[in-house]
Amino acid sequence: MPLWLALVTGHWTLVTEMQLGRIIGNVVCTIKSPSLEGKKLLIVQPLDRHGKDKGKPLVAVDSVGAGAGETIYWCRGREASFPFLPSEVPTEATIVGIVDTVNIPAEKKT
């Protein structure tokens, strides 16, 4: 299983599966669930480990104050609501870190 080191909001993190993305836009909702009030919705373009676009853009709730063009770390599924505990926020994807650096060790040649 490949491992990567990522500098996420000032802390080095060892991860086995990175879900990197780039902020490409925002979503404005005039009517939304009360639990989303005050939460920023951003459009994320998923990236592969080399920073290339991978897959379709998605909407994610921002928990870290990310901005346009930034590379971010995001999660999906049940864990996406964890940054907002004890509140119950209805989200399938959440931005959980702003990535400063990604260090991919060279692959071993055999």
C-alpha positions as CSV (number, residue, x, y, z in Angstrom):
1,M,0.0,0.0,0.0
2,P,1.6,3.3,-1.0
3,L,2.2,5.9,1.7
4,W,2.6,9.7,1.3
5,L,3.6,12.5,3.5
6,A,1.5,15.7,3.3
7,L,2.0,19.0,5.1
8,V,-1.6,19.8,6.0
9,T,-2.2,23.2,7.7
10,G,1.3,23.2,9.2
11,H,1.5,19.5,10.3
12,W,3.1,16.5,8.6
13,T,0.6,13.7,8.1
14,L,1.3,10.2,7.0
15,V,-1.6,8.9,4.9
16,T,-2.4,5.7,2.9
17,E,-5.0,7.1,0.6
18,M,-5.0,10.8,-0.1
19,Q,-8.1,12.5,-1.4
20,L,-6.5,15.7,-2.8
21,G,-8.5,18.3,-4.6
22,R,-8.3,21.9,-5.9
23,I,-10.9,24.5,-5.2
24,I,-12.4,25.6,-8.5
25,G,-15.5,27.5,-7.4
26,N,-18.2,28.0,-4.8
27,V,-21.9,27.3,-4.4
28,V,-24.5,29.9,-3.2
29,C,-27.7,28.6,-1.7
30,T,-30.5,31.0,-0.7
31,I,-32.4,28.2,1.0
32,K,-30.6,25.4,2.8
33,S,-30.8,23.1,5.8
34,P,-30.5,25.1,9.1
35,S,-27.5,23.0,10.0
36,L,-25.6,24.3,7.0
37,E,-26.2,28.0,7.9
38,G,-22.9,29.8,8.0
39,K,-21.1,26.9,6.3
40,K,-19.2,27.6,3.0
41,L,-19.9,25.2,0.1
42,L,-17.1,24.9,-2.4
43,I,-16.6,23.1,-5.7
44,V,-13.7,20.6,-5.5
45,Q,-11.8,19.1,-8.5
46,P,-10.4,15.8,-7.3
47,L,-6.7,15.4,-8.1
48,D,-4.4,12.4,-8.4
49,R,-1.2,12.1,-6.4
50,H,0.7,14.1,-9.1
51,G,-1.8,17.0,-9.0
52,K,-3.6,16.1,-12.2
53,D,-7.4,16.3,-12.5
54,K,-9.1,13.0,-11.7
55,G,-12.8,12.4,-11.9
56,K,-15.7,14.8,-11.8
57,P,-15.9,17.9,-9.6
58,L,-18.0,17.7,-6.4
59,V,-19.4,20.0,-3.8
60,A,-17.9,19.9,-0.3
61,V,-18.5,21.7,3.0
62,D,-15.5,23.8,4.0
63,S,-14.3,23.2,7.6
64,V,-10.9,25.0,7.3
65,G,-11.4,28.3,5.4
66,A,-10.0,27.2,2.1
67,G,-10.1,29.5,-0.9
68,A,-10.0,29.5,-4.7
69,G,-7.2,27.7,-6.3
70,E,-5.9,26.1,-3.1
71,T,-4.9,22.4,-3.0
72,I,-6.9,20.7,-0.2
73,Y,-7.4,17.4,1.6
74,W,-11.0,16.2,1.7
75,C,-12.9,13.2,3.1
76,R,-16.2,11.7,2.2
77,G,-18.8,9.5,3.7
78,R,-19.6,9.3,7.4
79,E,-16.3,10.9,8.4
80,A,-17.2,14.0,6.5
81,S,-19.5,15.2,9.3
82,F,-16.9,14.6,12.1
83,P,-15.3,18.1,11.9
84,F,-18.6,19.6,12.9
85,L,-19.4,17.4,15.9
86,P,-21.4,17.7,18.1
87,S,-23.6,19.3,15.4
88,E,-25.1,17.0,12.8
89,V,-24.3,18.5,9.4
90,P,-25.7,16.7,6.3
91,T,-22.7,16.3,4.1
92,E,-21.2,13.7,1.9
93,A,-17.8,15.5,1.4
94,T,-15.9,17.9,3.7
95,I,-12.7,19.9,3.2
96,V,-10.5,19.0,6.2
97,G,-7.1,20.5,5.4
98,I,-5.2,23.0,3.2
99,V,-2.2,21.3,1.7
100,D,1.1,23.1,1.8
101,T,3.3,20.4,0.3
102,V,3.0,16.8,-1.0
103,N,6.2,14.7,-0.9
104,I,6.0,11.5,-3.0
105,P,9.0,9.2,-2.4
106,A,10.6,7.8,-5.5
107,E,9.4,4.4,-6.5
108,K,11.9,1.6,-6.0
109,K,13.2,0.0,-9.2
110,T,13.7,-3.7,-9.1
